[in-house]
Amino acid sequence: MRALEPLPSHLPASEQAARLPRGFEALGTTAGIKESGAPDLAVVLVTDGPAAIAATFTTNRLPAAAVRMNQAHLEVTAPAGEGRYGWVDAMMCTSGCTNAATGEAGLADQRSLAATLATHAGTQPERVIAMSTGLIGTRLPVERVAGALTSIAGSFGTDDQAFADVADAMRTTDSVAKAASVTVELRSPEGGLVPVTVSGVAKGVGMIHPEMATMLSFVLTDADAQPETLSRMLRPIVARTWNQTSIDGDQSTNDTVLLVASGASGTAPIDEDPQAVAALAGAVEAVARSLARQQAADGEGATTLITCAVSGAADDAAARAAARAVVSSDLLKAAVHGADPNWGRIAMAVGNARVASASTLEAAGLTPEAAAARAGHAVEVDPDALQIDIEGTPVFAGVPLEYEEGTLSERMKRGEVLIRVDLGIGPGVGEAFGCDLTQEYVIENSEYSS
């Protein structure tokens, strides 16, 4: 039996490094939020703003104060965007406190800090966007954070290290900082080619099973694009990357992804150029995919990254649903941790898969009517044509296949397990990322707030 081919990819290569695009300055510092004294405040400023921004946020019904404030601010700067895009001059991330489930007092805290940063940046509070992460139910130490914000003048950098410091300051239980970058060439107004940087940093290794957005991430570029263009680009990218990441099946109250374009590279505006839009979108997706994989690989207590690539689905939405079902299965996660090639757990998860919600399908590009018709339906599978491969070894093809279990088990101990599934139905493809379930995950989360 021949192994399934890798899924096709149109994405450019990315590097796991922070590269600060032109038009931004950044810093990561200590504000006294974390008792450890570790960096806990990240700030990114637009040097010649405002910059265009698009965002996706958690759909959790208990959104954090920062999420609520951001949506209101974006709606002020671009009313037509309904809180999904707008204009920005300054962004901040506080780490060690979610400021979620803190009521109106928590929202007032967030607004107060936005006003403080706006004063420092010489802009209006509505052009400040914030993210927060940490323990739910805790309020920000406003005086300490405000003090840090008023003392950072002259501390900003425009080099790559400054953006790497942002990634470090965003961390909570992350064991490593996460960054990814891509360089593409876009047209200048004169017709020549100009190098454009797309670079992102992210945090988040627990409470991850997103819908519409995930964890926290800054994705910056020096391309020239309007906010609405960025929003149309970002939402389907999130649906294919971060929405396909699951560590523990729990969706955060604070999930936020920001895509910001300074326009400082000197390119022509991309908005009316389909080729330029496609090129930039490919770079953004490559960065998003890399960051999502890094987050899954660094899942709390994890030892193994799980990638599930699905083909042969009725459509891409069905393929993504099947892949996400596999990486979300606790039974499969436990099997991977034990290097047990138990393909029955993969088959079980595929058979239980259901297509995502209507809102997620709309974000991925379906019309509202098509999304409503597909949402929640069971993923169609042909049991006789179903094929499952683990680490390039076919283990099931309508019937169980013979394979050397000991050899395959050893392959599963290399730090990443690739699961390939073909549903035998149609042309749809999709992938998802997860990690194994370990005793260390239970220990870390049983002691998280104590």
C-alpha positions in Angstrom: 0.0 0.0 0.0 1.5 3.4 -1.0 1.6 6.2 1.5 -0.5 9.3 0.9 1.2 12.2 -0.7 1.9 15.4 1.3 -0.8 18.1 0.9 0.1 20.8 -1.7 1.3 24.1 -0.4 1.4 27.5 -2.1 3.0 29.3 0.9 6.4 30.9 0.9 9.1 29.7 3.3 9.3 31.4 6.7 12.0 31.7 9.3 11.4 31.4 13.0 12.7 34.9 13.8 11.4 38.3 14.7 12.0 40.9 12.0 10.6 44.3 12.9 9.1 45.9 9.7 9.7 49.5 8.8 7.3 52.0 10.3 7.3 50.5 13.8 9.2 50.8 17.0 8.9 48.3 19.9 10.0 47.3 23.4 9.4 44.7 26.0 9.9 45.7 29.6 8.9 45.0 33.2 5.9 46.7 34.8 5.6 44.7 38.0 2.5 42.6 36.9 4.3 39.3 37.4 5.6 38.4 40.9 8.6 36.8 39.3 9.9 40.2 38.0 10.0 38.8 34.4 9.1 41.1 31.5 5.4 41.6 31.4 4.7 44.7 29.2 5.1 44.9 25.5 4.5 48.1 23.5 4.5 48.6 19.7 4.2 52.1 18.2 3.6 53.2 14.7 6.3 55.7 13.8 4.4 57.7 11.2 0.8 56.7 11.8 -1.9 55.9 11.8 -1.5 52.3 10.5 -4.2 50.1 9.0 -5.2 47.3 11.4 -7.5 44.3 11.2 -8.3 42.0 14.1 -10.0 38.8 15.0 -11.1 38.2 18.6 -12.4 35.4 20.8 -16.1 34.5 20.4 -16.1 33.4 24.1 -19.2 35.0 25.7 -17.0 36.3 28.6 -14.6 38.5 26.6 -11.8 40.2 28.5 -11.9 44.0 29.0 -9.2 44.5 26.4 -11.3 42.7 23.7 -14.3 44.8 24.6 -12.3 48.0 24.5 -10.6 47.1 21.2 -13.8 46.4 19.4 -15.2 49.8 20.5 -12.0 51.6 19.5 -11.9 50.0 16.0 -15.5 50.9 15.5 -14.7 54.5 16.3 -11.8 54.7 13.8 -13.7 52.8 11.1 -17.4 52.6 11.7 -18.1 50.3 8.7 -15.8 47.7 10.1 -18.1 46.8 13.0 -15.1 46.4 15.4 -13.1 44.2 13.0 -10.7 46.8 11.5 -9.7 50.4 11.7 -6.7 52.6 12.4 -4.0 52.4 15.1 -1.1 54.4 16.5 -0.1 52.3 19.5 -0.5 48.8 20.8 0.3 47.1 24.1 0.2 43.7 25.7 0.2 43.1 29.4 1.2 39.6 30.6 0.3 38.0 34.0 -3.2 39.3 34.3 -6.1 38.7 31.9 -8.3 41.5 33.2 -11.2 39.2 32.2 -14.4 38.7 34.3 -13.6 41.9 36.1 -16.7 43.9 35.3 -16.9 47.6 34.5 -14.0 48.3 36.9 -11.7 46.2 34.8 -12.9 47.9 31.6 -12.2 51.3 33.2 -8.7 50.1 34.1 -8.1 49.1 30.5 -9.4 52.4 29.2 -7.2 54.3 31.7 -4.1 52.6 30.5 -5.1 53.2 26.9 -5.4 56.9 27.6 -1.9 56.9 29.3 -0.3 55.2 26.3 -2.1 57.6 24.0 -0.7 60.6 25.8 2.8 59.1 25.5 2.3 58.3 21.8 0.7 61.7 21.0 -2.5 60.2 19.8 -6.1 59.6 20.8 -7.1 56.7 23.1 -9.3 55.3 20.3 -6.2 54.7 18.3 -4.7 52.4 21.0 -5.3 48.7 21.0 -4.4 46.4 23.9 -4.1 42.7 24.7 -3.8 40.9 28.0 -3.0 37.4 29.2 -2.8 35.6 32.6 -5.1 34.4 35.3 -8.9 35.0 34.8 -10.5 37.2 37.4 -7.5 39.4 38.2 -7.4 43.1 37.6 -4.4 45.0 36.2 -2.2 46.9 38.7 -3.0 50.1 37.0 -0.6 52.4 38.8 2.4 50.1 38.2 1.6 49.7 34.5 0.8 53.4 34.1 4.1 54.2 35.7 5.9 51.9 33.3 4.1 53.5 30.3 5.2 57.0 31.4 8.8 56.0 31.8 9.5 54.3 28.5 10.4 57.3 26.4 13.7 56.7 24.7 13.6 53.0 25.3 12.1 51.9 22.0 14.0 50.1 19.4 13.5 49.8 15.6 15.7 46.7 15.3 14.8 43.0 15.3 15.8 42.6 18.9 13.1 45.1 20.0 10.4 42.9 18.4 11.9 39.8 19.9 11.6 41.5 23.3 7.9 42.0 22.6 7.6 38.2 22.1 9.4 37.6 25.4 7.3 40.0 27.4 4.1 38.4 26.1 4.9 35.0 27.6 3.1 33.4 30.5 3.5 29.6 30.7 5.2 29.6 27.3 8.6 27.9 27.6 10.0 29.8 24.6 9.1 32.9 22.7 7.5 32.5 19.3 8.2 34.4 16.1 8.1 34.0 12.4 8.9 36.1 9.4 8.6 36.2 5.6 10.0 38.6 3.0 8.2 39.1 -0.3 8.6 41.6 -3.1 5.7 44.0 -4.1 5.5 46.7 -6.7 6.5 50.3 -6.0 4.5 53.2 -7.5 7.2 53.4 -10.2 6.8 49.8 -11.1 9.9 48.3 -9.6 10.0 45.7 -6.9 10.3 46.6 -3.2 11.1 44.1 -0.4 8.3 43.8 2.1 8.5 42.2 5.6 5.8 40.3 7.3 6.7 39.3 10.8 4.7 38.0 13.7 5.1 37.1 17.4 2.7 35.1 19.5 2.1 33.6 22.9 -0.2 30.9 24.2 0.3 27.3 25.1 -2.8 26.5 27.1 -6.5 27.2 27.1 -6.3 26.8 23.3 -9.1 25.6 21.1 -10.1 28.7 19.3 -13.0 29.8 17.1 -12.5 33.0 15.0 -9.2 33.9 16.6 -6.7 32.5 19.0 -4.2 33.3 21.7 -2.4 36.6 21.3 -0.4 37.7 18.3 1.0 40.8 16.6 1.5 40.3 12.9 3.2 43.4 11.4 4.0 44.4 7.9 5.4 47.5 6.1 3.1 46.9 3.1 0.6 49.6 2.1 -3.0 48.3 2.5 -6.3 49.6 3.7 -7.9 48.2 6.9 -10.8 46.5 5.0 -8.3 44.7 2.7 -6.4 43.4 5.7 -9.6 42.2 7.3 -10.7 40.3 4.2 -7.2 38.7 4.2 -6.9 37.9 7.8 -10.2 36.1 8.6 -9.8 33.2 6.2 -6.1 32.9 7.1 -7.1 32.6 10.8 -9.7 30.0 9.9 -7.0 27.8 8.1 -4.3 28.2 10.7 -4.9 29.3 14.3 -8.5 28.1 14.3 -7.0 24.7 13.4 -4.9 24.6 16.6 -6.0 22.7 19.7 -4.0 22.1 22.8 -6.6 21.3 25.5 -10.1 21.9 24.1 -10.7 25.2 26.0 -11.2 28.5 24.3 -9.7 31.6 26.0 -11.6 34.8 27.0 -8.8 36.9 25.6 -7.9 35.5 22.1 -6.7 38.3 19.8 -4.8 38.4 16.5 -3.8 41.8 15.1 -2.6 42.4 11.5 -1.1 45.8 11.1 0.3 47.5 8.0 2.5 50.6 8.3 2.9 51.3 4.6 6.5 52.4 5.3 8.1 50.1 2.7 7.3 52.4 -0.2 5.1 49.9 -2.1 2.1 51.0 -4.1 -1.2 50.4 -2.3 -2.1 46.7 -2.8 -5.9 47.1 -2.5 -6.7 47.2 -6.2 -4.0 44.8 -7.3 -5.1 41.1 -6.9 -1.6 39.8 -7.4 -0.2 42.0 -4.7 -3.0 41.0 -2.3 -2.4 37.3 -3.0 1.4 37.7 -2.4 0.9 39.5 0.9 -1.8 37.1 2.0 0.5 34.2 1.3 3.2 35.8 3.4 0.8 36.5 6.3 -0.5 32.9 6.1 3.0 31.4 6.2 3.7 33.5 9.3 0.4 32.5 10.9 0.9 28.8 10.2 4.4 28.9 11.6 3.3 30.6 14.8 0.3 28.2 15.2 2.6 25.2 14.9 5.1 26.7 17.4 2.3 27.2 19.9 1.0 23.7 19.5 4.6 22.3 19.8 5.0 24.3 23.1 1.7 23.2 24.5 1.7 23.0 28.3 3.6 19.8 29.3 3.8 18.7 25.6 6.6 16.6 24.2 5.2 16.0 20.7 3.7 18.2 18.0 0.8 16.5 16.2 0.0 17.5 12.6 -3.0 16.0 10.9 -3.3 16.6 7.2 -6.6 15.5 5.6 -7.5 15.1 1.9 -10.4 13.5 0.0 -13.0 15.5 1.8 -16.2 16.8 0.3 -14.8 20.4 0.6 -12.0 22.2 2.6 -14.4 22.9 5.5 -15.0 19.2 6.0 -11.3 18.4 5.7 -10.5 21.1 8.3 -13.2 19.7 10.6 -11.8 16.1 10.4 -8.2 17.3 11.0 -9.3 19.3 14.0 -11.3 16.4 15.4 -8.2 14.2 15.3 -5.8 16.6 17.0 -8.4 17.5 19.6 -9.0 13.9 20.7 -7.7 13.3 24.2 -7.5 9.6 23.5 -5.3 10.3 20.4 -3.2 12.8 22.4 -2.6 10.2 25.0 -1.7 7.5 22.4 0.8 9.9 20.8 2.4 10.6 24.2 2.9 6.9 24.6 4.2 6.5 21.0 1.3 4.0 20.5 0.2 3.8 16.8 -3.4 3.2 17.7 -5.0 4.2 14.4 -8.5 3.3 15.8 -8.5 6.5 17.7 -7.9 8.4 14.5 -10.7 6.6 12.8 -13.0 7.3 15.8 -12.2 11.0 15.8 -12.8 11.3 12.0 -16.1 9.5 12.3 -17.2 12.0 15.0 -16.1 15.1 13.1 -18.6 17.9 12.5 -18.2 21.0 10.3 -17.5 24.2 12.1 -20.0 26.9 13.1 -21.6 29.2 10.5 -19.5 32.2 11.7 -16.3 30.3 11.3 -17.3 29.1 7.8 -18.2 32.7 6.8 -14.7 33.8 8.0 -13.2 31.1 5.9 -14.9 32.6 2.8 -18.3 30.9 2.5 -21.4 33.0 1.9 -23.8 33.3 4.8 -26.3 31.0 3.0 -23.7 28.3 2.3 -22.3 28.6 5.8 -25.7 28.2 7.4 -26.3 25.1 5.2 -23.0 23.4 6.1 -22.6 24.4 9.7 -22.6 21.5 12.3 -23.1 18.8 9.7 -21.3 15.5 10.2 -18.2 15.1 8.0 -18.9 12.7 5.1 -16.6 9.7 5.1 -16.4 6.6 2.8 -15.4 3.8 5.2 -14.3 1.6 2.4 -12.1 4.3 0.8 -10.8 5.8 4.1 -7.0 5.7 4.4 -4.9 6.5 7.5 -1.1 6.9 7.5 1.0 7.5 10.6 4.5 8.9 10.0 4.4 7.8 6.4 3.2 4.3 7.2 -0.2 3.2 5.9 -2.1 1.5 8.8 -5.7 1.5 7.5 -7.2 1.4 4.0 -10.8 0.3 4.3 -9.4 -2.6 6.4 -6.6 -2.8 8.9 -3.1 -3.1 7.3 -0.1 -5.0 8.5 2.8 -2.9 9.6 5.8 -3.2 12.0 4.4 -1.7 15.3 7.7 -1.4 17.0 9.4 0.4 14.2 6.5 2.9 13.8 6.4 3.4 17.6 10.1 4.5 17.5 9.3 6.9 14.6 6.6 8.5 16.8 9.3 9.5 19.4 11.0 12.1 17.2 9.1 15.2 18.5 6.5 15.5 15.7 3.9 12.9 14.6 2.4 13.4 11.1 -1.0 11.8 10.6 -2.3 11.7 7.0 -6.0 10.9 6.4 -7.9 10.6 3.1 -11.7 10.5 3.4 -12.3 9.1 -0.1 -15.1 11.6 -0.9 -13.9 14.6 -2.9 -11.2 17.3 -3.4 -11.3 19.0 0.0 -8.0 19.4 1.9 -7.1 20.8 5.4 -4.7 20.5 8.3 -4.7 21.0 12.0 -2.1 21.2 14.8 -2.1 19.8 18.3 0.1 18.2 20.9 0.3 15.1 23.2 -1.5 15.0 26.6 0.9 14.5 29.4 1.0 14.2 33.2 2.9 17.5 33.2 -0.1 19.3 31.7 -2.3 18.1 34.6 0.3 19.1 37.2 0.9 22.5 35.7 -2.8 23.3 35.5 -3.7 21.9 38.9 -1.3 24.3 40.4 -1.8 27.3 38.1 -3.5 29.8 40.5 -2.0 28.5 43.8 
